[in-house]
Amino acid sequence: MNDKLRRKIKTSSLTALAAGLVLWMPIGCGDDDDGSPFGDGGSGGEQSTGGKTSTGGKASTGGKSSTGGVTGAGGGPSSGGETASGGSSTTGGAASTGGATSTGGAASTGGSKATGGTSADGGSDGGPPDGGNVADCSGEITQEAANLCLTLNPQDITLGDTADLDGKGTLVVRVFKAAGAAETDLLAAKVIAPPTDPNATPVNVKDLPKIGFKGLPETVYVQTLFIDNPGYFAQGANPSLVYGMFIGGFDLNGGVRPPPPLRKVTLAKGEETAVSQPLIALRKFTGMLVKYPGQSDPPIPPLTPTGDGQGPALIGVFDQQAPQGATVIGGAQNGPLTCIDVKAAATPVLATTTGFFYLSQPAETNTVWFGGQVDDYGTAVTSPQNPSGAMVSLNQQQLLIKSVAVGAKDYSVAAPVQVTLTAVVSPSPATDTVHCGSPVQPDAGGDSGSN
């Protein structure tokens, strides 16, 4: 096989991969008024409820579980494996990377001061205008409105010893009147142990209280965030999801891209409806983005960018090896991945960062797949289905190279996950307009034959 075929893969076969990697966390989506951690979403499925108005909606499945394909040799590291990392890279951006789109400040807002809650309840400014509909379960019932008693069921996870994975943190439950979770649709909210209260006792994810709301309409959408990782709050007013969280109420059947909506919950006027809501753990991984350095026997050249080799990078996590149509279940971007200079890198290691992934219905052992991308020409911004010139991590069979086995109770992946860039999406554009520090200036030398 000639060198060009080893280093490039036809665009038609890369379209689905590029779309998956680019669309799972688009840069700049969401806004300060968007209450969804993933951005805008459509209508969701039915939340399974209990009590007098049981709806029995279907549970989130997390999409496909097939692995698909083989890990053939060629097109990158021999035998579809990984290469030596060639050194190390400092970690960084732990809290701010690996986020999806903005959560809209969900965790920093709260209702009014505790209204019949526990002593750890604490409202903060910015919640719904009337906190009177926040109450314990079995509160006052009126014939004109509905009450909700929410039981939270987190996945059974082996907790860690560090503050970001110890299972102690802040609980946020918000009730909306629409699946998109916009701030303008917020009906009620309850925050237990907000980080702004130094006297609050952190909530233990293994011992979550029941949460009650009263005076609600018959159709609501309930979003729950348990924030274990304090780095979530370090992001400022418009935080993104990070590892070390448990999330509930989202319809994750299609993954995190497109943005998942909230599930509908049906209540009954004049009654208190018991609802059991699963909480999905956002598990931690440390990703090491690497450029393929080449090898001598058999001779395979190193990865060579066709542009200047500079651009934003990301790592995506998938539930199958073949990226075409795969469910995107996590990833990392921003932080050390904000802009990568592949040509200037002194070692094959381009960046080390952290991100998250989830398993909706984990088996005892689960296989997850990791893919990487550097958008050399910026084509992913204007043409996400066809990011020409981007460097990606695929083998000769156009399959993802790196997989990791994850136990059902694992809260993190112990070893760094090496994601090796092996190929360039062809054809490359004639002009490279993306550069680290100067993303709008064209690169005169960025044609398909440049180094």
C-alpha positions as CSV (number, residue, x, y, z in Angstrom):
1,M,0.0,0.0,0.0
2,N,1.4,3.4,-0.9
3,D,2.1,6.0,1.8
4,K,-0.7,8.3,0.7
5,L,-3.3,5.6,1.2
6,R,-1.7,4.8,4.6
7,R,-2.0,8.3,5.8
8,K,-5.3,9.4,4.2
9,I,-8.8,7.9,4.2
10,K,-11.5,8.8,1.7
11,T,-13.9,11.4,2.8
12,S,-17.1,9.3,2.2
13,S,-16.1,6.7,4.7
14,L,-15.2,9.3,7.3
15,T,-18.4,11.4,7.2
16,A,-20.1,9.6,10.1
17,L,-17.0,9.6,12.3
18,A,-16.4,13.3,11.7
19,A,-20.0,14.1,12.5
20,G,-19.9,12.1,15.7
21,L,-16.8,13.6,17.0
22,V,-17.7,17.2,16.0
23,L,-21.3,17.2,17.0
24,W,-21.2,15.7,20.4
25,M,-20.0,18.9,22.0
26,P,-20.1,21.8,19.5
27,I,-18.2,24.9,20.4
28,G,-20.2,27.8,21.4
29,C,-23.7,26.2,21.6
30,G,-26.0,26.9,24.5
31,D,-26.4,30.2,26.3
32,D,-26.8,31.7,29.7
33,D,-30.6,31.1,29.5
34,D,-30.3,27.4,28.6
35,G,-31.0,25.2,31.6
36,S,-30.0,22.0,29.8
37,P,-26.4,20.6,30.4
38,F,-26.4,19.6,26.7
39,G,-28.0,22.6,25.0
40,D,-31.4,22.7,23.4
41,G,-33.3,19.5,22.9
42,G,-36.6,18.3,21.6
43,S,-39.3,16.5,23.5
44,G,-38.4,13.5,25.5
45,G,-39.9,10.1,26.4
46,E,-42.0,9.5,29.5
47,Q,-40.4,9.3,32.9
48,S,-41.4,6.1,34.7
49,T,-43.6,7.1,37.6
50,G,-45.0,5.3,40.5
51,G,-47.9,5.8,42.9
52,K,-51.4,6.5,41.7
53,T,-50.4,7.7,38.2
54,S,-47.9,5.2,37.1
55,T,-47.0,5.7,33.4
56,G,-44.3,3.0,33.0
57,G,-42.3,4.9,30.5
58,K,-39.3,3.3,28.9
59,A,-35.9,3.6,30.5
60,S,-32.8,5.1,28.8
61,T,-30.8,2.4,27.0
62,G,-27.8,4.4,25.9
63,G,-28.1,3.3,22.3
64,K,-26.3,0.5,20.5
65,S,-24.0,-1.9,22.2
66,S,-22.5,-3.8,19.3
67,T,-18.7,-3.4,18.8
68,G,-18.6,-4.0,15.0
69,G,-15.7,-4.5,12.7
70,V,-12.2,-5.7,13.3
71,T,-9.0,-4.0,14.3
72,G,-7.0,-4.7,11.2
73,A,-3.4,-3.7,10.6
74,G,-2.3,-0.7,8.5
75,G,-3.5,2.9,8.3
76,G,-1.7,3.7,11.5
77,P,-0.1,1.7,14.3
78,S,0.5,-1.9,13.2
79,S,-2.1,-4.5,14.1
80,G,-4.5,-1.6,15.0
81,G,-2.7,-1.1,18.3
82,E,-1.2,1.8,20.0
83,T,2.3,3.2,19.8
84,A,4.8,4.3,22.5
85,S,3.7,7.6,23.9
86,G,7.2,9.1,23.5
87,G,7.1,11.1,26.7
88,S,4.5,12.6,28.9
89,S,2.5,15.7,29.0
90,T,1.3,17.7,32.0
91,T,-2.3,17.3,32.9
92,G,-4.6,20.2,33.1
93,G,-8.1,21.5,32.6
94,A,-9.5,18.7,34.8
95,A,-12.7,20.5,35.8
96,S,-13.3,22.6,32.7
97,T,-12.6,20.0,30.1
98,G,-14.8,17.1,29.2
99,G,-17.9,19.2,29.5
100,A,-20.8,19.0,27.2
101,T,-22.6,22.3,26.5
102,S,-23.6,24.8,29.2
103,T,-25.7,23.8,32.1
104,G,-27.0,27.3,32.3
105,G,-25.9,27.8,35.9
106,A,-28.2,25.1,37.1
107,A,-26.2,24.2,40.1
108,S,-25.6,27.7,41.2
109,T,-29.3,28.5,41.4
110,G,-31.8,27.5,44.0
111,G,-35.2,28.2,45.4
112,S,-36.1,30.3,48.3
113,K,-34.9,29.4,51.7
114,A,-35.7,25.9,52.9
115,T,-39.4,25.3,53.1
116,G,-39.9,22.2,55.1
117,G,-36.7,20.6,54.0
118,T,-33.8,19.3,55.9
119,S,-31.4,21.4,57.9
120,A,-28.8,21.1,55.0
121,D,-31.2,22.8,52.6
122,G,-30.0,26.1,51.4
123,G,-31.5,28.3,48.8
124,S,-29.5,30.8,46.8
125,D,-30.4,33.8,44.8
126,G,-31.5,33.2,41.2
127,G,-34.0,30.4,41.8
128,P,-37.7,30.5,40.8
129,P,-39.5,33.6,42.0
130,D,-41.7,31.6,44.4
131,G,-40.1,28.9,46.4
132,G,-43.4,28.0,48.1
133,N,-43.9,24.9,45.9
134,V,-40.8,23.2,47.3
135,A,-41.7,20.9,50.2
136,D,-41.1,17.5,51.7
137,C,-43.1,14.6,50.4
138,S,-46.6,14.1,51.8
139,G,-47.0,17.9,52.0
140,E,-50.3,19.8,51.6
141,I,-52.4,18.7,48.6
142,T,-54.9,20.9,46.8
143,Q,-57.4,19.8,44.2
144,E,-56.2,22.4,41.7
145,A,-52.6,21.2,41.5
146,A,-50.3,18.2,41.7
147,N,-47.6,17.2,44.1
148,L,-44.4,15.2,43.3
149,C,-42.4,13.0,45.6
150,L,-39.1,12.1,43.9
151,T,-36.9,9.2,44.9
152,L,-33.4,9.2,43.4
153,N,-31.7,6.0,42.5
154,P,-28.0,6.5,41.6
155,Q,-26.0,3.8,39.9
156,D,-24.0,1.6,42.2
157,I,-20.5,3.0,41.9
158,T,-17.3,2.3,43.8
159,L,-16.4,5.8,45.1
160,G,-12.9,7.2,45.3
161,D,-10.8,8.9,48.0
162,T,-10.4,12.3,46.3
163,A,-12.8,15.2,46.6
164,D,-13.9,14.9,43.0
165,L,-14.9,11.2,43.2
166,D,-15.8,10.7,46.9
167,G,-19.6,10.8,46.4
168,K,-20.1,13.9,48.6
169,G,-21.4,17.1,47.1
170,T,-24.3,19.2,46.1
171,L,-27.8,18.0,45.0
172,V,-29.8,20.1,42.5
173,V,-33.3,19.2,41.4
174,R,-35.2,21.5,39.0
175,V,-38.7,21.1,37.6
176,F,-39.5,22.6,34.2
177,K,-42.7,22.9,32.1
178,A,-40.9,21.9,28.9
179,A,-38.4,19.3,27.8
180,G,-35.8,21.9,26.7
181,A,-35.1,23.0,30.3
182,A,-34.9,26.7,29.5
183,E,-34.6,29.0,32.4
184,T,-37.9,30.7,31.4
185,D,-39.7,27.3,31.8
186,L,-38.4,26.7,35.4
187,L,-41.2,26.0,37.8
188,A,-39.4,25.0,41.0
189,A,-35.9,24.2,42.2
190,K,-34.3,22.7,45.3
191,V,-30.6,22.9,46.1
192,I,-29.1,20.9,49.0
193,A,-25.7,21.8,50.3
194,P,-24.9,24.6,47.9
195,P,-21.2,25.4,47.7
196,T,-21.9,29.0,48.7
197,D,-22.9,27.8,52.2
198,P,-19.8,27.0,54.2
199,N,-22.0,25.5,57.0
200,A,-23.8,23.1,54.7
201,T,-23.2,19.4,55.2
202,P,-22.3,17.8,51.8
203,V,-24.9,15.3,50.5
204,N,-23.8,11.7,50.2
205,V,-24.8,10.1,46.9
206,K,-25.3,6.8,48.7
207,D,-27.9,8.4,51.0
208,L,-30.0,10.8,49.0
209,P,-33.2,12.2,50.5
210,K,-36.6,12.1,48.8
211,I,-37.4,15.5,47.2
212,G,-40.9,16.9,47.3
213,F,-42.6,19.6,45.2
214,K,-46.2,20.8,45.5
215,G,-48.4,23.0,43.4
216,L,-47.3,21.6,40.0
217,P,-49.1,21.2,36.7
218,E,-50.0,17.7,35.5
219,T,-47.0,17.5,33.0
220,V,-43.5,18.4,34.2
221,Y,-39.9,17.7,33.3
222,V,-37.5,17.0,36.2
223,Q,-33.8,17.5,35.9
224,T,-31.4,16.3,38.6
225,L,-27.7,17.0,39.0
226,F,-25.6,15.5,41.8
227,I,-22.3,17.4,41.7
228,D,-19.5,15.4,43.3
229,N,-16.7,17.1,41.5
230,P,-16.2,20.6,43.0
231,G,-14.4,21.6,39.7
232,Y,-17.9,22.0,38.2
233,F,-18.4,25.2,40.2
234,A,-14.9,26.6,39.3
235,Q,-16.1,27.1,35.8
236,G,-18.0,30.2,36.6
237,A,-21.6,31.3,35.8
238,N,-22.2,29.0,32.8
239,P,-20.7,25.6,33.7
240,S,-20.6,22.5,31.6
241,L,-20.9,18.9,32.7
242,V,-17.7,17.3,34.1
243,Y,-16.8,13.9,35.3
244,G,-17.7,13.2,38.9
245,M,-21.5,13.9,38.6
246,F,-24.7,11.9,38.6
247,I,-27.5,13.1,36.3
248,G,-31.1,12.2,36.0
249,G,-34.2,13.0,34.0
250,F,-32.5,13.1,30.6
251,D,-33.5,10.9,27.6
252,L,-30.1,9.4,26.8
253,N,-31.3,6.9,24.2
254,G,-29.5,8.9,21.5
255,G,-26.4,9.8,23.5
256,V,-25.2,13.3,24.3
257,R,-25.4,14.4,20.7
258,P,-27.9,15.7,19.6
259,P,-28.6,17.4,22.9
260,P,-30.9,15.1,24.9
261,P,-34.2,16.4,26.1
262,L,-35.7,15.8,29.5
263,R,-38.2,13.0,30.0
264,K,-41.9,13.8,30.6
265,V,-43.4,13.1,34.0
266,T,-47.1,12.9,34.3
267,L,-48.7,13.9,37.6
268,A,-52.4,13.9,38.8
269,K,-54.2,16.9,40.2
270,G,-55.2,16.6,43.8
271,E,-52.7,13.8,44.4
272,E,-49.1,13.2,45.3
273,T,-47.3,11.1,42.6
274,A,-44.3,9.0,43.6
275,V,-41.6,9.1,40.9
276,S,-38.4,7.0,40.9
277,Q,-35.6,8.6,38.9
278,P,-32.4,6.8,37.9
279,L,-29.2,8.8,38.2
280,I,-26.4,8.0,35.7
281,A,-22.8,8.4,36.8
282,L,-20.5,10.6,34.7
283,R,-17.3,8.5,34.9
284,K,-13.8,9.9,34.6
285,F,-11.2,9.2,32.0
286,T,-7.8,10.7,31.4
287,G,-7.2,11.1,27.7
288,M,-3.7,11.4,26.0
289,L,-3.9,12.6,22.5
290,V,-1.0,11.4,20.5
291,K,0.2,11.8,16.9
292,Y,1.4,8.6,15.2
293,P,5.2,8.8,15.0
294,G,5.7,6.2,12.3
295,Q,7.7,3.0,12.3
296,S,10.6,1.4,10.5
297,D,9.6,-2.3,10.2
298,P,7.4,-2.5,8.2
299,P,8.0,1.1,7.1
300,I,5.0,3.4,7.9
301,P,5.5,7.1,7.8
302,P,4.4,9.4,10.7
303,L,1.2,11.3,10.6
304,T,1.8,14.4,8.5
305,P,-0.7,17.3,8.5
306,T,-1.6,18.7,5.1
307,G,-2.2,22.2,6.6
308,D,-0.2,23.9,9.3
309,G,-1.2,21.3,11.8
310,Q,-2.9,23.7,14.2
311,G,-6.6,23.6,15.3
312,P,-9.0,22.7,18.0
313,A,-9.0,19.1,19.2
314,L,-11.5,16.8,20.9
315,I,-11.8,13.2,22.2
316,G,-15.1,11.4,21.7
317,V,-16.3,8.3,23.6
318,F,-18.5,5.8,21.7
319,D,-20.4,2.6,22.5
320,Q,-19.1,0.7,19.4
321,Q,-15.9,0.4,17.3
322,A,-17.5,1.4,14.0
323,P,-18.1,5.2,14.4
324,Q,-20.8,5.3,11.6
325,G,-24.0,5.9,13.5
326,A,-22.5,5.2,16.9
327,T,-24.0,6.6,20.0
328,V,-21.7,9.3,21.5
329,I,-21.5,8.7,25.3
330,G,-19.0,11.3,26.4
331,G,-15.7,12.9,25.6
332,A,-13.4,15.9,26.3
333,Q,-12.7,19.2,24.6
334,N,-11.4,22.7,25.5
335,G,-8.7,23.1,28.2
336,P,-5.5,21.6,26.8
337,L,-7.4,20.6,23.6
338,T,-8.5,24.2,22.8
339,C,-5.8,24.4,20.1
340,I,-3.2,21.8,19.2
341,D,-0.1,22.4,17.2
342,V,0.7,19.0,15.8
343,K,3.8,20.1,13.8
344,A,5.4,21.9,16.6
345,A,5.0,19.2,19.2
346,A,8.4,18.0,20.5
347,T,7.0,14.5,21.4
348,P,4.2,12.4,20.0
349,V,2.1,13.4,23.0
350,L,0.0,16.4,22.0
351,A,-2.1,16.9,25.1
352,T,-3.3,15.2,28.2
353,T,-6.7,16.1,29.6
354,T,-9.7,14.7,31.5
355,G,-13.3,13.9,30.3
356,F,-16.4,11.9,31.1
357,F,-18.5,9.1,29.7
358,Y,-21.6,7.3,30.9
359,L,-23.0,3.8,30.8
360,S,-26.8,3.8,30.9
361,Q,-27.3,0.1,31.7
362,P,-23.8,-1.3,32.4
363,A,-23.0,-5.0,32.3
364,E,-20.4,-6.5,34.6
365,T,-17.8,-5.6,32.0
366,N,-18.3,-3.0,29.3
367,T,-16.2,-2.0,26.3
368,V,-16.0,1.7,25.3
369,W,-14.2,3.2,22.3
370,F,-12.3,6.4,22.1
371,G,-11.7,8.6,19.0
372,G,-9.7,11.8,18.5
373,Q,-9.7,14.7,16.0
374,V,-7.7,17.8,15.3
375,D,-9.6,20.2,13.0
376,D,-6.6,21.5,11.1
377,Y,-8.5,23.7,8.6
378,G,-11.5,24.6,10.7
379,T,-13.8,22.8,8.3
380,A,-15.7,21.2,11.2
381,V,-17.2,24.6,12.0
382,T,-18.8,25.2,8.6
383,S,-19.1,21.6,7.4
384,P,-19.4,19.3,10.4
385,Q,-20.4,16.3,8.2
386,N,-17.2,16.6,6.2
387,P,-14.3,18.2,8.0
388,S,-11.8,18.0,5.2
389,G,-8.1,18.0,6.3
390,A,-8.9,17.0,9.9
391,M,-6.6,14.5,11.6
392,V,-8.5,11.6,13.0
393,S,-7.8,8.3,14.9
394,L,-8.9,5.4,12.6
395,N,-7.2,2.2,11.3
396,Q,-7.2,1.0,7.7
397,Q,-10.7,-0.5,8.1
398,Q,-12.0,2.9,9.2
399,L,-12.6,1.7,12.7
400,L,-11.7,3.3,16.0
401,I,-8.4,2.0,17.4
402,K,-8.5,2.4,21.2
403,S,-10.9,0.6,23.5
404,V,-11.1,0.2,27.3
405,A,-12.8,-2.3,29.5
406,V,-14.9,-0.7,32.2
407,G,-16.6,-2.4,35.1
408,A,-20.1,-1.7,36.1
409,K,-19.0,0.0,39.3
410,D,-16.0,1.8,38.0
411,Y,-16.2,5.6,38.6
412,S,-13.0,6.2,36.6
413,V,-10.6,4.5,34.2
414,A,-7.4,3.9,36.1
415,A,-4.8,4.2,33.3
416,P,-4.6,7.1,30.8
417,V,-6.3,6.3,27.5
418,Q,-4.0,6.9,24.6
419,V,-5.9,8.1,21.5
420,T,-3.6,8.1,18.5
421,L,-4.2,10.3,15.4
422,T,-3.4,8.2,12.4
423,A,-5.0,9.6,9.3
424,V,-6.1,12.8,7.4
425,V,-9.6,13.3,6.0
426,S,-9.2,13.9,2.2
427,P,-9.3,16.0,0.2
428,S,-7.7,18.8,2.1
429,P,-8.8,22.4,1.4
430,A,-6.6,24.7,-0.6
431,T,-6.4,27.3,2.3
432,D,-5.9,26.8,6.0
433,T,-7.7,29.5,8.0
434,V,-7.2,28.2,11.5
435,H,-4.1,28.9,13.6
436,C,-3.5,28.8,17.3
437,G,-3.7,32.4,18.6
438,S,-4.9,33.7,15.2
439,P,-7.8,31.6,14.0
440,V,-9.0,33.9,11.3
441,Q,-5.8,34.5,9.3
442,P,-5.3,32.3,6.2
443,D,-2.3,30.1,5.8
444,A,-0.8,30.5,2.4
445,G,1.1,27.3,2.6
446,G,-1.8,25.0,3.6
447,D,-2.4,23.0,0.4
448,S,-2.7,19.3,0.2
449,G,0.9,18.8,-0.6
450,S,2.4,20.9,2.2
451,N,4.1,19.4,5.3
